[in-house]
């Protein structure tokens, strides 16, 4: 693992007031990989992720978690785009993780396109999805993605869907 990866992960860890279980950190780093590829066109870390039965998994990252409990980091000269990725991930997932919503985090990673398209135990190829605007969206399966990538079908963001649900529920208040 390179020094940049170590520092970015330590910075991510520092944003939580609790010690994260390895499975939680692995899922957060995986989502950071997706966002970095989608928005910056580059990898967040140099870890290898595979399609595993409980979602994306990195043995290298798991081993790193077991050996490094420190959240000491040095961001001097680090890529500001990647630091922004961490801020976005923390803002979105910290409240969920701290409230015990780990299953939602696992489900989200399980239903992403790179994970869905990788075969069981195969390496997840992030480069294949460089600048793919659907990369971090939730998909049911490959067939569903093909339907979503059809230009005649409107893809709604999670925020648009939440707004629709909120509007629907308001009529019952």
C-alpha positions, 0 to 999 in steps of 0.5 A, a space after each residue: 500500500 502506498 503512502 497516499 492510500 495510508 494517509 487517506 484511509 487514516 483521514 477517513 478513520 479520523 472523521 468517525 468518533 468510534 473505531 470502525 469495524 474492518 467490514 465498515 471501513 472496507 465498504 466506505 473505502 469501496 464507495 470512495 473508490 466509486 466516487 473518485 473514479 466517477 468524479 475524478 477519473 482516478 482510483 482512491 487507493 491502490 487496494 484490490 477489491 473482489 466480488 465477495 458474498 457479503 459485497 466488495 471485499 479487500 483482503 489487503 485493506 482488511 489486513 491493514 485495518 487489523 494492523 493499523 488502529 491509528 488515525 494519524 495522517 499527513 495530507 500535505 500535498 495530497 490530492 484535494 479532489 480525493 480529500 473532497 471524496 472523503 468529505 462527501 462519503 463521511 457526510 453521507 454515511 457517518 450518521 448512518 454508520 453511527 446510528 447502527 445502519 451498517 446493513 444499509 451500507 453493505 446493501 448499497 455496496 452490494 448493489 453497485 454496477 462494478 460489484 454486480 458486473 464482477 463474477 464471484 471472487 473476481 477482481 472488481 475493475 474500477 478502471 472499466 467504469 472511469 467517468 461512468 455516471 451510473 457507477 455509484 448509483 444503486 442497481 438491482 442487477 446487470 439487466 436493470 443497468 442496461 434498462 437504466 442506460 437506455 436513453 429513453 428511460 429517465 434515471 432518477 437520483 436518490 435525492 429525486 426519489 426521496 423527494 417523491 417519497 416525501 411528497 407522497 407521504 405528505 398527503 397522509 399527514 
